[in-house]
Amino acid sequence: MKILSWNILFFAETSFTDYGYSAEFKIPFAELRYPDEEVQEWSIGFVRKSFEPGTQTIFADFTVYAQDQCFFCATDEVYVIQDLEETNRNYVYPYITVNQKADRPVDNLKYQNPDYEIGVSGLLDLDENNTIEYTINPDFSQVEADAAQILVNETFAVSLEERRTFFLEGTDLLDTDLDSVYTRSINNPLNAIKFINQGDKTSSLFMRAQDTDSPYLAGGLYQSYSGNAGKSEVSILRSVRNYENQSNIGLLLTNRDYHRGGHGRLVEVDANIRFKSFIDCS
């Protein structure tokens, strides 16, 4: 999974010690998705990263082998947990902002008409496997700024990490080898809705959004040209079927209809088939 901005509600307490520091995190079970079973086996792994110029080092408390299909599939610590109480989330985040400007031509201030922005976002767990997330006129003003990137001599379009809350939950399903879905291209959504199903064998995601400032990138012989194509309707459907031995097959459908005319559609089928522990086919 390439999406590292997992945005959840949690509690933390840190302190410095004589030998370094300690950090304690308390994550409510409501923020995690798990089956409705009396006795469950959970695998837990801990990872620490250090960054130096040009080098990233990963320290994990488990051994990772090249044949593993996913990083955390290699965790070897299993904990038996029982009598978990099912708790479904129901979050609603309304907001209102008011902006008013004033000029001083001579002595007194001359106020302009105030500009209002009203919106709401929310998340609702239907059960332990199904979640609906929605937003109307979302406010992304509190999102962390993007890190600076060098744009000189780049042969591909710049790809920025997704940090907007609505586009984080469940969108690891959209991570494919071809990187066919780039949610940041939904630039300024007026409204959006997302349905996520995470079962034992099959996981699915459906997203529908209306974008008011749709970016359009056209490739040329020596350079690319970008522009604003106005409003568009965006639909994304993704489904992944998991099999034994860490094998899976997935289907991805995307559609974008521009109000000014034109559309873009994509159909992708991907699979990871593991014949033996040392033979993989993608």
PLY file of the C-alpha trace (Angstrom):
ply
format ascii 1.0
element vertex 282
property float x
property float y
property float z
element edge 281
property int vertex1
property int vertex2
end_header
0.00 0.00 0.00
1.49 3.33 -1.07
-0.98 5.54 0.77
0.69 6.43 4.06
-1.61 9.26 5.19
-3.98 7.06 7.18
-6.16 9.60 8.95
-7.91 8.20 12.03
-8.94 9.33 15.48
-6.44 8.23 18.13
-4.90 9.32 21.42
-1.17 9.61 22.09
1.12 10.37 25.00
4.87 10.88 24.69
7.72 11.53 27.09
11.51 11.77 27.14
13.44 9.21 29.16
17.04 8.77 30.24
17.65 6.43 27.30
15.58 8.18 24.60
11.84 8.64 24.35
8.62 6.66 24.67
5.33 6.98 22.82
2.03 5.37 23.71
-0.85 5.27 21.23
-4.44 4.36 22.00
-6.50 3.54 18.89
-10.24 2.97 19.38
-11.46 -0.33 17.96
-14.11 1.64 16.07
-11.36 2.96 13.78
-10.42 -0.59 12.71
-12.30 -2.97 10.44
-12.57 -6.56 11.71
-15.03 -9.47 11.35
-17.88 -10.06 13.77
-16.43 -13.15 15.45
-16.16 -14.06 19.12
-12.50 -15.18 18.92
-10.11 -13.56 16.44
-6.43 -13.86 15.56
-4.68 -10.56 14.82
-1.21 -10.09 13.37
0.57 -6.95 14.54
3.83 -5.53 13.27
5.80 -2.40 14.13
7.89 -0.41 11.68
10.25 2.54 12.15
11.77 4.61 9.37
14.84 6.83 9.39
15.65 9.34 6.67
19.05 10.56 5.54
19.95 12.47 2.36
19.16 10.07 -0.47
18.57 7.11 1.87
15.53 5.68 3.62
16.06 2.91 6.16
13.23 0.71 7.43
13.42 -1.15 10.75
10.76 -3.80 11.40
10.21 -6.32 14.18
9.58 -9.06 11.60
11.45 -10.53 8.64
10.35 -9.56 5.13
11.03 -11.92 2.24
11.09 -11.02 -1.44
8.30 -13.48 -2.26
5.81 -11.84 0.12
2.97 -10.17 -1.79
2.58 -7.42 0.79
4.81 -5.89 3.45
2.72 -6.66 6.52
1.89 -10.16 5.29
5.25 -11.12 6.79
4.27 -10.31 10.38
4.76 -13.32 12.63
3.34 -12.12 15.96
-0.21 -13.45 16.36
-2.49 -12.28 19.16
-5.75 -13.96 20.12
-8.47 -11.41 20.91
-11.97 -12.24 22.03
-15.23 -10.59 23.10
-14.74 -7.47 20.98
-17.78 -5.23 21.08
-18.88 -4.07 17.65
-18.82 -0.28 17.37
-19.89 1.47 14.20
-18.70 4.99 13.42
-21.09 7.83 12.64
-19.12 11.04 12.12
-20.57 14.34 10.90
-18.32 17.36 10.30
-20.25 20.53 9.38
-18.44 23.80 8.77
-19.11 27.43 7.90
-16.58 30.12 6.99
-17.13 33.84 6.43
-14.70 36.08 4.57
-15.17 39.83 4.22
-12.84 42.39 2.69
-12.69 46.14 3.26
-10.94 49.09 1.56
-10.03 52.51 2.93
-10.28 54.93 -0.02
-10.13 58.01 2.24
-10.92 57.83 5.95
-13.61 55.26 6.63
-13.51 51.59 5.74
-15.73 50.49 2.87
-16.81 46.89 3.39
-17.55 44.50 0.56
-20.28 41.89 0.71
-19.26 38.92 2.87
-18.44 35.62 1.20
-19.96 32.54 2.86
-18.92 28.92 2.52
-21.04 26.15 4.05
-20.43 22.42 3.80
-20.55 19.09 5.55
-18.63 15.82 5.50
-19.43 12.54 7.19
-18.78 8.83 7.53
-21.21 6.07 8.46
-20.45 2.40 9.13
-23.40 0.30 8.02
-21.82 -2.77 9.64
-18.36 -4.24 10.18
-17.79 -4.61 6.41
-19.62 -1.71 4.74
-18.94 2.01 5.01
-20.40 5.10 3.35
-18.49 8.38 3.25
-19.90 11.61 1.83
-19.03 15.27 1.46
-20.82 18.37 0.17
-18.75 21.44 -0.67
-15.78 20.10 1.34
-13.29 22.36 3.08
-9.69 21.24 2.47
-8.09 24.42 3.83
-6.58 22.55 6.79
-4.85 19.92 4.65
-1.09 19.70 5.02
0.82 21.51 2.26
2.55 19.47 -0.44
6.28 18.93 -0.24
8.31 20.78 -2.87
9.32 18.76 -5.92
11.82 19.40 -8.71
10.01 19.85 -12.02
13.02 20.23 -14.32
13.59 17.47 -16.91
10.68 15.37 -15.66
9.43 12.89 -18.27
6.21 12.18 -16.36
3.57 14.38 -14.75
4.27 15.23 -11.12
2.41 12.96 -8.69
1.59 14.39 -5.26
0.58 12.40 -2.20
-3.11 12.40 -1.33
-3.76 14.04 2.05
-7.42 15.07 1.83
-9.45 13.18 4.42
-12.29 12.05 2.16
-9.92 10.37 -0.30
-7.93 8.38 2.29
-10.14 5.65 3.73
-10.29 2.53 1.58
-8.45 4.05 -1.36
-5.54 1.63 -0.91
-7.73 -0.59 -3.11
-6.99 1.82 -5.98
-3.25 1.21 -5.73
-2.30 -0.84 -8.80
0.99 -1.42 -10.61
-0.06 0.95 -13.40
-1.15 3.74 -11.00
-4.26 4.19 -13.13
-6.15 6.23 -10.52
-4.84 9.58 -9.29
-7.41 10.99 -6.88
-5.69 14.38 -6.81
-7.06 14.88 -10.34
-10.45 15.36 -8.64
-9.28 18.88 -8.04
-12.16 20.81 -6.50
-15.12 18.52 -5.76
-18.49 20.12 -5.18
-19.85 16.87 -3.75
-18.73 13.26 -3.54
-19.84 9.93 -2.12
-17.92 6.72 -1.54
-19.02 3.19 -0.66
-16.51 0.65 0.68
-17.04 -3.07 1.20
-14.26 -5.08 2.86
-15.12 -8.75 3.17
-13.09 -11.88 3.85
-12.63 -12.74 0.17
-13.76 -9.68 -1.79
-13.14 -5.96 -1.30
-14.89 -3.30 -3.37
-15.00 0.49 -3.65
-17.32 2.80 -5.57
-16.74 6.56 -5.73
-18.79 9.25 -7.41
-17.78 12.93 -7.46
-18.61 16.18 -9.23
-15.49 18.23 -9.92
-15.81 21.96 -10.62
-12.22 22.53 -11.80
-11.28 19.49 -13.84
-7.62 19.44 -14.91
-6.89 18.31 -18.45
-3.43 17.20 -19.57
-2.67 16.74 -23.27
0.63 15.24 -24.37
2.57 16.87 -27.21
5.64 15.91 -29.19
8.10 17.84 -27.02
5.99 18.94 -24.07
2.62 18.53 -22.38
-0.16 21.07 -22.18
-2.48 21.47 -19.20
-5.68 23.40 -18.76
-8.96 23.67 -16.87
-11.78 21.73 -18.52
-14.46 23.03 -16.13
-17.03 20.76 -14.51
-17.01 16.99 -14.84
-18.60 13.87 -13.37
-16.18 11.23 -12.06
-16.98 7.59 -11.30
-14.58 4.92 -10.03
-15.35 1.25 -9.39
-12.77 -1.16 -8.00
-13.16 -4.78 -6.87
-10.50 -7.24 -5.70
-11.01 -10.97 -5.13
-8.53 -12.65 -2.78
-7.55 -16.31 -3.01
-5.39 -18.67 -1.03
-1.62 -18.30 -0.97
-1.75 -14.48 -1.24
-3.12 -14.52 -4.81
-5.72 -12.04 -6.05
-7.42 -10.71 -9.16
-8.88 -7.23 -9.57
-11.09 -5.16 -11.85
-10.94 -1.36 -12.20
-13.41 0.84 -14.08
-13.13 4.63 -14.31
-15.21 7.20 -16.17
-15.04 10.98 -16.49
-17.62 12.99 -18.44
-16.83 16.66 -19.10
-19.75 19.10 -19.16
-18.17 20.93 -22.12
-18.03 17.69 -24.08
-15.72 14.72 -24.14
-15.01 11.87 -21.79
-12.31 9.52 -20.57
-12.91 5.86 -19.78
-10.65 3.09 -18.52
-10.98 -0.66 -17.97
-8.15 -2.48 -16.19
-7.79 -6.09 -15.09
-4.87 -7.02 -12.85
-3.83 -10.15 -11.02
-1.15 -11.50 -8.71
-0.95 -15.27 -8.99
1.35 -17.16 -6.68
2.02 -20.71 -7.87
4.56 -21.53 -5.15
6.39 -19.61 -2.45
9.07 -18.65 -4.98
7.08 -18.36 -8.25
4.85 -15.32 -8.82
3.03 -14.01 -11.88
1.61 -10.48 -12.16
0 1
1 2
2 3
3 4
4 5
5 6
6 7
7 8
8 9
9 10
10 11
11 12
12 13
13 14
14 15
15 16
16 17
17 18
18 19
19 20
20 21
21 22
22 23
23 24
24 25
25 26
26 27
27 28
28 29
29 30
30 31
31 32
32 33
33 34
34 35
35 36
36 37
37 38
38 39
39 40
40 41
41 42
42 43
43 44
44 45
45 46
46 47
47 48
48 49
49 50
50 51
51 52
52 53
53 54
54 55
55 56
56 57
57 58
58 59
59 60
60 61
61 62
62 63
63 64
64 65
65 66
66 67
67 68
68 69
69 70
70 71
71 72
72 73
73 74
74 75
75 76
76 77
77 78
78 79
79 80
80 81
81 82
82 83
83 84
84 85
85 86
86 87
87 88
88 89
89 90
90 91
91 92
92 93
93 94
94 95
95 96
96 97
97 98
98 99
99 100
100 101
101 102
102 103
103 104
104 105
105 106
106 107
107 108
108 109
109 110
110 111
111 112
112 113
113 114
114 115
115 116
116 117
117 118
118 119
119 120
120 121
121 122
122 123
123 124
124 125
125 126
126 127
127 128
128 129
129 130
130 131
131 132
132 133
133 134
134 135
135 136
136 137
137 138
138 139
139 140
140 141
141 142
142 143
143 144
144 145
145 146
146 147
147 148
148 149
149 150
150 151
151 152
152 153
153 154
154 155
155 156
156 157
157 158
158 159
159 160
160 161
161 162
162 163
163 164
164 165
165 166
166 167
167 168
168 169
169 170
170 171
171 172
172 173
173 174
174 175
175 176
176 177
177 178
178 179
179 180
180 181
181 182
182 183
183 184
184 185
185 186
186 187
187 188
188 189
189 190
190 191
191 192
192 193
193 194
194 195
195 196
196 197
197 198
198 199
199 200
200 201
201 202
202 203
203 204
204 205
205 206
206 207
207 208
208 209
209 210
210 211
211 212
212 213
213 214
214 215
215 216
216 217
217 218
218 219
219 220
220 221
221 222
222 223
223 224
224 225
225 226
226 227
227 228
228 229
229 230
230 231
231 232
232 233
233 234
234 235
235 236
236 237
237 238
238 239
239 240
240 241
241 242
242 243
243 244
244 245
245 246
246 247
247 248
248 249
249 250
250 251
251 252
252 253
253 254
254 255
255 256
256 257
257 258
258 259
259 260
260 261
261 262
262 263
263 264
264 265
265 266
266 267
267 268
268 269
269 270
270 271
271 272
272 273
273 274
274 275
275 276
276 277
277 278
278 279
279 280
280 281
